[in-house]
């Protein structure tokens, strides 16, 4: 079984392009494929999915160029203006791009908590998934309560079940012990059979300096109870994970969770489910 890291980022750092990164942060530098490959090797990970970090079609083009030069980048989740009036034409322009598996919008940064239900946005996502692309859902708990309705609306009029992926388990507030409304929202959205969930990005939702596996276990257990082992997907969220943990620590965290809770699903969570979700 091919082992896949289904969520990581590359960037060529500049302060203007990445103004969300503090100048003194470990993230304020370039992160390119050559920087990731040793970590993949050490963790016996065969390939990865590169996910957009900026809302720019130019970055999508750049990521696809990286993928063309590095066979271990198995797919790219890019960005497109899904609210555009000419979204069908824009999607058609991308339809022949080798390596482009889907799109993502940084909904977590939208000031409107109801953004997911914006009719133009729903129409754009429906067009994308109807055209064979996946869509990654990036939300915080206050927005997660709308994910079920969003998924239902996207599925209207789409002939095949849309391939939808929830990023970072909807970002529970682990550092503060936050549980609701996140927990109930997960129960509700998991009723959408075509929605997958990445168990990624959790270390950075915990306290960066003092997190422990035991603190995160409760959240992982809830994600497993909601989605089952056939819809959970491993992702490192490298290099963002480095705010709280090195690559091997993230892999070890998820590996230990699988060993404890669902050892029979190791191949699925570390690769098989990502292949299905992204149509690799």
Helices and strands as residue ranges (DSSP letters): E 4-8, H 33-42, E 47-51, H 57-69, E 73-78, H 87-94, E 100-105, G 107-109, G 115-117, H 119-130, E 134-137, H 141-144, H 147-155, E 164-166, G 167-170, H 182-189, E 195-199, H 213-227, E 232-234, G 240-243, H 247-261, G 263-265, H 266-267, I 268-272, H 273-278
